[in-house]
Every structure is written in C-alpha cells, then in structure tokens.
Amino acid sequence: MKIDEVRGMTPDQLAESLLNLKKEQFNLRFQAATGQVEKTHRVDQIRKDIARIKTVLRAKKAA
C-alpha cells in the first residue's frame, strides 16, 4: 500500500483497513509460529502498512 493511497482514504476507510491489516497480522503470527507461513515478506509489509495508516489517521485527527 502506497502512502498516496492511504492519504486519499477517509478516516472510516482507514479504520476499516487498519482492522483488516491487524487481523491479517494476527493470522500471519500464528502461521509463523507453526512454520506454515509461505510469504515471509508479507509480515514486514503489513507492519509498515499499519504504521502508515496510524500516522495518517493521527495527522487527520490533529488537522
């Protein structure tokens, strides 16, 4: 997910996307613990996407 895409979203869309990413992160943690994760790079990608969304949400609330 690119930062331009995130900035173009509404706060409701950002909150929904954040929830979905957290669910996916939770599932990937379990897959990693059991050794079933196939796309190991996805864990880092999700972590960075969550940070992007939280940053944009915080900026929009402050404005």
ChimeraX commands (.cxc) that place a marker at each C-alpha (Angstrom):
marker #1 position 0.00,0.00,0.00 radius 0.5
marker #1 position 1.44,3.33,-1.05 radius 0.5
marker #1 position 1.27,6.47,1.07 radius 0.5
marker #1 position -0.69,8.31,-1.65 radius 0.5
marker #1 position -3.41,5.65,-1.47 radius 0.5
marker #1 position -3.55,5.98,2.30 radius 0.5
marker #1 position -3.78,9.77,2.23 radius 0.5
marker #1 position -6.67,9.58,-0.22 radius 0.5
marker #1 position -8.80,7.46,2.11 radius 0.5
marker #1 position -11.40,8.78,4.54 radius 0.5
marker #1 position -10.93,8.20,8.29 radius 0.5
marker #1 position -13.62,5.49,8.21 radius 0.5
marker #1 position -11.88,3.68,5.37 radius 0.5
marker #1 position -8.58,3.97,7.21 radius 0.5
marker #1 position -10.06,2.48,10.37 radius 0.5
marker #1 position -11.55,-0.42,8.41 radius 0.5
marker #1 position -8.28,-1.04,6.58 radius 0.5
marker #1 position -6.39,-0.92,9.87 radius 0.5
marker #1 position -8.71,-3.53,11.37 radius 0.5
marker #1 position -8.25,-5.83,8.36 radius 0.5
marker #1 position -4.48,-5.49,8.48 radius 0.5
marker #1 position -4.39,-6.26,12.20 radius 0.5
marker #1 position -6.43,-9.42,11.59 radius 0.5
marker #1 position -4.07,-10.47,8.82 radius 0.5
marker #1 position -1.07,-9.75,11.04 radius 0.5
marker #1 position -2.59,-11.91,13.79 radius 0.5
marker #1 position -3.11,-14.79,11.37 radius 0.5
marker #1 position 0.42,-14.48,9.99 radius 0.5
marker #1 position 1.84,-14.61,13.51 radius 0.5
marker #1 position 0.17,-17.95,14.08 radius 0.5
marker #1 position 1.34,-19.24,10.72 radius 0.5
marker #1 position 4.89,-18.16,11.51 radius 0.5
marker #1 position 4.77,-19.87,14.90 radius 0.5
marker #1 position 3.68,-23.16,13.32 radius 0.5
marker #1 position 6.06,-22.81,10.37 radius 0.5
marker #1 position 3.31,-22.55,7.76 radius 0.5
marker #1 position 3.92,-19.02,6.51 radius 0.5
marker #1 position 4.81,-19.01,2.82 radius 0.5
marker #1 position 5.30,-15.30,2.15 radius 0.5
marker #1 position 7.60,-14.17,4.93 radius 0.5
marker #1 position 7.99,-10.70,3.42 radius 0.5
marker #1 position 4.27,-10.08,3.98 radius 0.5
marker #1 position 4.82,-9.81,7.75 radius 0.5
marker #1 position 7.08,-6.77,7.32 radius 0.5
marker #1 position 4.81,-5.29,4.66 radius 0.5
marker #1 position 1.79,-5.43,6.94 radius 0.5
marker #1 position 3.70,-3.90,9.85 radius 0.5
marker #1 position 4.73,-0.95,7.68 radius 0.5
marker #1 position 1.21,-0.51,6.26 radius 0.5
marker #1 position -0.22,-0.40,9.79 radius 0.5
marker #1 position 2.31,2.30,10.72 radius 0.5
marker #1 position 1.41,4.32,7.60 radius 0.5
marker #1 position -2.29,4.17,8.36 radius 0.5
marker #1 position -1.82,5.11,12.02 radius 0.5
marker #1 position 0.37,8.06,11.01 radius 0.5
marker #1 position -2.17,9.40,8.52 radius 0.5
marker #1 position -5.06,8.87,10.96 radius 0.5
marker #1 position -3.23,10.80,13.65 radius 0.5
marker #1 position -2.45,13.64,11.22 radius 0.5
marker #1 position -6.06,13.86,10.05 radius 0.5
marker #1 position -7.35,13.97,13.64 radius 0.5
marker #1 position -4.90,16.76,14.50 radius 0.5
marker #1 position -5.94,18.85,11.49 radius 0.5
marker link #1:1,2 radius 0.2
marker link #1:2,3 radius 0.2
marker link #1:3,4 radius 0.2
marker link #1:4,5 radius 0.2
marker link #1:5,6 radius 0.2
marker link #1:6,7 radius 0.2
marker link #1:7,8 radius 0.2
marker link #1:8,9 radius 0.2
marker link #1:9,10 radius 0.2
marker link #1:10,11 radius 0.2
marker link #1:11,12 radius 0.2
marker link #1:12,13 radius 0.2
marker link #1:13,14 radius 0.2
marker link #1:14,15 radius 0.2
marker link #1:15,16 radius 0.2
marker link #1:16,17 radius 0.2
marker link #1:17,18 radius 0.2
marker link #1:18,19 radius 0.2
marker link #1:19,20 radius 0.2
marker link #1:20,21 radius 0.2
marker link #1:21,22 radius 0.2
marker link #1:22,23 radius 0.2
marker link #1:23,24 radius 0.2
marker link #1:24,25 radius 0.2
marker link #1:25,26 radius 0.2
marker link #1:26,27 radius 0.2
marker link #1:27,28 radius 0.2
marker link #1:28,29 radius 0.2
marker link #1:29,30 radius 0.2
marker link #1:30,31 radius 0.2
marker link #1:31,32 radius 0.2
marker link #1:32,33 radius 0.2
marker link #1:33,34 radius 0.2
marker link #1:34,35 radius 0.2
marker link #1:35,36 radius 0.2
marker link #1:36,37 radius 0.2
marker link #1:37,38 radius 0.2
marker link #1:38,39 radius 0.2
marker link #1:39,40 radius 0.2
marker link #1:40,41 radius 0.2
marker link #1:41,42 radius 0.2
marker link #1:42,43 radius 0.2
marker link #1:43,44 radius 0.2
marker link #1:44,45 radius 0.2
marker link #1:45,46 radius 0.2
marker link #1:46,47 radius 0.2
marker link #1:47,48 radius 0.2
marker link #1:48,49 radius 0.2
marker link #1:49,50 radius 0.2
marker link #1:50,51 radius 0.2
marker link #1:51,52 radius 0.2
marker link #1:52,53 radius 0.2
marker link #1:53,54 radius 0.2
marker link #1:54,55 radius 0.2
marker link #1:55,56 radius 0.2
marker link #1:56,57 radius 0.2
marker link #1:57,58 radius 0.2
marker link #1:58,59 radius 0.2
marker link #1:59,60 radius 0.2
marker link #1:60,61 radius 0.2
marker link #1:61,62 radius 0.2
marker link #1:62,63 radius 0.2
view
